[in-house]
Every structure is written in C-alpha cells, then in structure tokens.
Amino acid sequence: MVLCPVIGKLQHKRVVLASASPRRQEILSNAGLRFEVVPSRFKEKLHKASFATPYAYAVETAKQKALEVAGRMHQKDLRAPDVVIGADTIVAVGAMILEKPVDKQDAYRMLSRLNGKEHSVFTGVAIVHCCSKDISGPGRTLRLTLSSWAPRAHPTDGRLDTEVSEFYEETTVKFSELSEELLWEYINSGEPMDKAGGYGIQALGGMLVEYVHGDFLNVVGFPLNHFCKELARLYYPPRPEDLRRVRHDSIPAVDTFENLSDSEAGGSDPGQSAKGGRGGEQADGDRSQAPRALDAALNGADSRPPFPTGLLELMDGFKASKVLFTACKLRLFDVLKDQGPLQAADVARKLSTCAGRTEQLLGVCAALGLLEKTRRGYGNTEVATLHLVSDGEHSLQGLAEYNDAHVWGVFTRLGLAVREGADQTRGVLGAMEEERLSQNRELTLQFMRAKHSLSKLTAHHVATAFDLSRFASACDLGGCTGILARELAQEYPRLQVTVFDLPEVTELSGGFQRGGRQTERIRFVPGDFFKDSLPEADLYVLSRILQDWPDDKLHKLLSRISSSCRPGGGLLVAEAVAEEEGASRSPRLRTLSAGQPRSPDEHRRLLQRHGFRDVRVARAGDLLCVVLGTRAAP
Ligand SMILES: O=c1[nH]cc([C@@H]2O[C@H](COP(=O)(O)OP(=O)(O)OP(=O)(O)O)[C@@H](O)[C@H]2O)c(=O)[nH]1
C-alpha cells in the first residue's frame, strides 16, 4: 500500500504535526505515522481578499502554521525537526470563506448559509522539510535544564533552510434543508465551535449532510490519500524540475522559550513569510515542489551523516520522563480531568505553581502527546485520560510516582553499580528489604501502587496465556495487591486463589480490592516465600518475581516451590521478555535489579532444572513471556 513504504522513509525522521486538531492527530496516528504534536501559534489572520482562490488562502495558512513551528523549534534549542506538517481546513460557499465560528451566533450564521446548499471544503497542507544550517553543526538537542527555562535572549547563529511541498484537496458537501430548530439544537450541542464551517461531518454534523463528493477525511480535516500520494511523489524519487528551494532567513523571531505563552507571543508576521511566489494552481490543485536537499539525502549525494534522530531521542529521553513524572506529581492530569480545558494561567493558579514554568510544562506535555491545546486551553489527550488520571481504571499514576521517587534514584547510581558491581536496586529495594517495608508504610504503598498499575496491563494476558482450568487452587507468590489473583478467579470460576506476600504488604492490600463475586475465592496470607512454608496449591504463580533476585536466591525459591508442588501440579512464571539469551530486557521494565534477563528458553531450562516437565512458553502482550511447567513425579 502506498503509505507503508512512505512511512518507512519517515520512520527515522523526526516528524512534527503543527496542529492542535485532535482529528488530524487521529487520522495520521491511525495511518501509522509516528509524529510529535507541536500546535502552531500562527494567528490565522491572513487577508482573505488578497487570495485569488479560497484554497490559496488555506494552503498559505497551512504553510505559515508549519513554518512557525519549524522556526520556533529551531530558534529555541528544541531539536529542529526533520519534517513539519501544517494543515488548514476551510469551507467555501459562494465567495465566502467560513472558518471556525467565534460564538453561537456565528455558528448560526454559517450553518444558515450552508443550509440546503452545496459547498466546498478545502484543506490546504504544507509539508516543510527542515535542514538546520547551524554553525554549531546539524541538529540541536532539547535542553530542558532549569537554566534554559530562565528567560534569556538566544539569538540563533544558524539559519533554518526549509523546503516546502504544498497542496490542497477539495470535497463537495451538500446540506439537507434543515429547520431553524434543528440548527439551534445542533449549535447548542457545542460541536460546531471548533470546526470549520461550524459542523463536524464525522459526528452529529453528519446528520446535516445529504451527500459528499470527494475525500471524506478531507472534510474532517486531513486529506490522507492526497498526502500519501504527495509523500510517494517526494520519496520515489523527487524530480529536480519539481523542486523549488526556498530559504528562510526571515523566520519570525521569538524572544525566549519562556515567552512563548499565548498571551505574550504574537503569531509570526505574514509579511515575514516565505520568499518566492505563489505558483499557478495546477488543475488538481497539486503544486508539489519536492525538496532538492531531500533528494540529495535520499540518494546519497549528501556527504553529511543521516540525522541521529534515534540517538538524540535517547539522550533527551530522561527529560521527557521527568516532565511526565513532574506533571503526575502535580496531579496535573487530575485537575484537567475535573476542570479542563484550562488556560496555562488557570492551571498555575489551581496548582499554586509558577505561571511561566507551568506554561512551559504544559507546552512540553502537549509536544509529548499527553495534552492537547485548543483555543479553550489545555486538556488531557486520550492516553492521559486512560493512564495518567490517578483514579482511572487503567491508571499508571502509581508507576510514575514510584519511578520518580525511587527508580530515578537507582539510575542516578548506575555508574557506581557498573564500577562496583553493587546492586543499586538494593540501594532502594535493599533499603526496603533492610528497613522492612513495615517501617516505611508510604514507601510500601508507593511500591504496591506501582506494581498494581503495571500488573493491570498484563494480568489478563498472564491468566489466559494457557488453559489453567485443570487446577483447583493457585498460590500467587509475591502477589502484592492481588490484581493477578482477581484475573485468575475471574477467568477460572472454580479456582481458589491465595495471595502470599510479606505481612506489611498483605495488611495494605485491602485498599486495592474492588467488589465482585470472585473475591470470595481469593485470600491473602502473610509470609516470606524464602522462609515460611508455602500455602498448599495445585498451581504456583511467580509474576515479575524472578527478575528481582540473584541466581542463588532464585534457585532457593524454585527449589522450595518444587518441594511444595505435588506431582502433576504446575508452576506458572511470567517475566519481562528478553528476546535472546542474555539480552538486556526492555529498559522500560529493567530496574537494575539483581536478576538476570532470561530468554524463554532459559526460563524453560530453569524450570526443567527444578523438576518441572512439559514446559511451555507463550507471550503475554509485548511485555511479558509466560512459562508453564508441570511437576514431574520424583
Ligand atoms: O467536518 C468537519 N470539519 C472540520 C473539522 C475540524 O475543524 C478544524 C478546522 O480548523 P483548522 O484547520 O484551523 O484547525 P484547528 O482545529 O484550528 O487546528 P490547527 O492547530 O491545525 O489550527 C479542524 O480541527 C478539523 O478537524 C471537523 O472535525 N469535522
């Protein structure tokens, strides 16, 4: 399919969508494009009458939106992106251009103009390819240290070369004859207010539409098919005669990263827009000019190495994590869930935080796809609503809190661990071991919240990786809050489940329980699986336990389980996936623990060494591998 190869070309490039439109983000995400969202601050105030056609206005607006983001990211030491995509959707009826209504009356005016008539929807798209010609060399990293958050003049020595490909798509739409009452009912739904022409064809607004001739997604806000053709034209291969090189020495300057708040940063001045004329429109509205530098880069004529996007992302990764942890710690996503969308100043007031830095934090969260920015302010994106609101069913807030409070510290001592071989985890978990979790209730709760939220992601996969219906009882060793026990009881109505964990854990597990009939078959038994007798069970379960123990402890535990397990009984082990022997596990799960990453085959051999036969291996999502062995007769 035309898109897949093209996606491959963009995969290692840093692509930015300069749009706050959730529909545009969804269309491109669903098509498999990986990108960051950096909403443009270009004020859509180009003089409409100065354009020969409505679509010329839309294309120019799209270009200015993209150039503003490209310039801002280049100017402010955010690592310059490789590609910035801008778009602008307008409705044209007669000689009138309709954009987003400013209020309900405006929405009524628009819809009345469209009522019973055919109109055109134009979406202009600009694909801006950036080549930083910085004297400090290509590319820049995202510097989010405190100093860079302080206001400071930051003249850029370098120049941002951009090469723009632009096009537009037209779709014809006809409204039915609509009653005044229906129009107002639709207006009062609130749907029209952030949509061109005052309607959303993909939602309630679809009821107004009699027919559509052309690309439906173009009406929604992004002509995906035309975009794919454009990318295919650009990358397979660009034709020199189609290329038009535009150099932007006059990218609108912005003062400092600090001053990029809405209230302070004016939009870029159209007068500073790209040099170079507006070429004549081709019949299909397609005015592609692919970038020459891109052609050279793609065909090896460029002597410079490819831009190290992945490496820079690795270098910057910790900053993004810290931004996420800080936002979670401030309960930002909870505030926006209950009271959003909010302007930055209102968020700062509610969080009692510094307005300027709150604005920056919100901006970076938007760039990370955690927030979306509209004219009404900042709101949670879907992923934030699902996983970052503290009381959500799938919340990972606990994991963020624990990583920030403890794992972060572990990784700051990585050098020591590497030099001295000491297990820095013991420096944190060890502290928990030595001082016993009971002496640090808050630490225990943070640990349990983290494990609870992570286990929720995989509990169902672990419980269903194999058919466990032949077992009447199970014991989840180190089962913590009982999230896996609950899934097992839910999946196997006959199964009695015991959660066996340290006393200071089981005494706090009550706060994590939810109602439901399956809880009648779950019990919590305090104990230490290295010291105390294990509860009797047909099936023993170890989920994310082995990874945390050095080999000597691990063999001791497996030996105790093997001795407790009757012939025909089972051992179910779920551990982070290590693809091949000795490979390091996905960093997102590694906590510098004393355990070794093990491949499925290594786990298989481990169980066989401790008397388990018929060892089978399965995957639980992309996080864990699950191994089930049956205890052989001695
Ligand atoms: O049927 C539909 N028609 C239009 C839309 C949405 O309307 C807006 C169009 O506005 P604009 O192009 O200015 O884009 P913004 O949302 O303001 O975001 P930018 O940051 O890119 O300016 C757009 O969101 C369409 O998706 C619709 O949803 N249905």
The ligand as an SDF file (V2000), in Angstrom:
LIG
                    3D

 29 30  0  0  0  0  0  0  0  0999 V2000
  -16.4560   18.0840    9.3050 O   0  0  0  0  0  0  0  0  0  0  0  0
  -15.5120   18.5950    9.9410 C   0  0  0  0  0  0  0  0  0  0  0  0
  -14.9540   19.7770    9.5310 N   0  0  0  0  0  0  0  0  0  0  0  0
  -13.9230   20.3640   10.2120 C   0  0  0  0  0  0  0  0  0  0  0  0
  -13.4200   19.7550   11.3570 C   0  0  0  0  0  0  0  0  0  0  0  0
  -12.2900   20.3580   12.1650 C   0  0  0  0  0  0  0  0  0  0  0  0
  -12.2840   21.7670   12.0210 O   0  0  0  0  0  0  0  0  0  0  0  0
  -10.9890   22.2500   12.3050 C   0  0  0  0  0  0  0  0  0  0  0  0
  -10.5970   23.1900   11.2170 C   0  0  0  0  0  0  0  0  0  0  0  0
   -9.8580   24.2770   11.7730 O   0  0  0  0  0  0  0  0  0  0  0  0
   -8.3000   24.4800   11.4660 P   0  0  0  0  0  0  0  0  0  0  0  0
   -7.9460   23.9420   10.1530 O   0  0  0  0  0  0  0  0  0  0  0  0
   -7.9730   25.8720   11.7760 O   0  0  0  0  0  0  0  0  0  0  0  0
   -7.6000   23.5190   12.5260 O   0  0  0  0  0  0  0  0  0  0  0  0
   -7.5890   23.6790   14.1120 P   0  0  0  0  0  0  0  0  0  0  0  0
   -8.5150   22.7010   14.6890 O   0  0  0  0  0  0  0  0  0  0  0  0
   -7.7830   25.0760   14.4960 O   0  0  0  0  0  0  0  0  0  0  0  0
   -6.1290   23.1890   14.4850 O   0  0  0  0  0  0  0  0  0  0  0  0
   -4.7620   23.8560   13.9960 P   0  0  0  0  0  0  0  0  0  0  0  0
   -3.8730   23.8230   15.1820 O   0  0  0  0  0  0  0  0  0  0  0  0
   -4.2490   22.9880   12.8960 O   0  0  0  0  0  0  0  0  0  0  0  0
   -5.0900   25.2060   13.5170 O   0  0  0  0  0  0  0  0  0  0  0  0
  -10.0690   21.0350   12.3350 C   0  0  0  0  0  0  0  0  0  0  0  0
   -9.7380   20.6810   13.6510 O   0  0  0  0  0  0  0  0  0  0  0  0
  -10.9080   19.9490   11.6980 C   0  0  0  0  0  0  0  0  0  0  0  0
  -10.5440   18.6650   12.1980 O   0  0  0  0  0  0  0  0  0  0  0  0
  -14.0160   18.5460   11.7950 C   0  0  0  0  0  0  0  0  0  0  0  0
  -13.5780   17.9570   12.8460 O   0  0  0  0  0  0  0  0  0  0  0  0
  -15.0410   17.9870   11.0660 N   0  0  0  0  0  0  0  0  0  0  0  0
  1  2  2  0
  2  3  1  0
  2 29  1  0
  3  4  1  0
  4  5  2  0
  5  6  1  0
  5 27  1  0
  6  7  1  0
  6 25  1  0
  7  8  1  0
  8  9  1  0
  8 23  1  0
  9 10  1  0
 10 11  1  0
 11 12  2  0
 11 13  1  0
 11 14  1  0
 14 15  1  0
 15 16  2  0
 15 17  1  0
 15 18  1  0
 18 19  1  0
 19 20  2  0
 19 21  1  0
 19 22  1  0
 23 24  1  0
 23 25  1  0
 25 26  1  0
 27 28  2  0
 27 29  1  0
M  END
$$$$
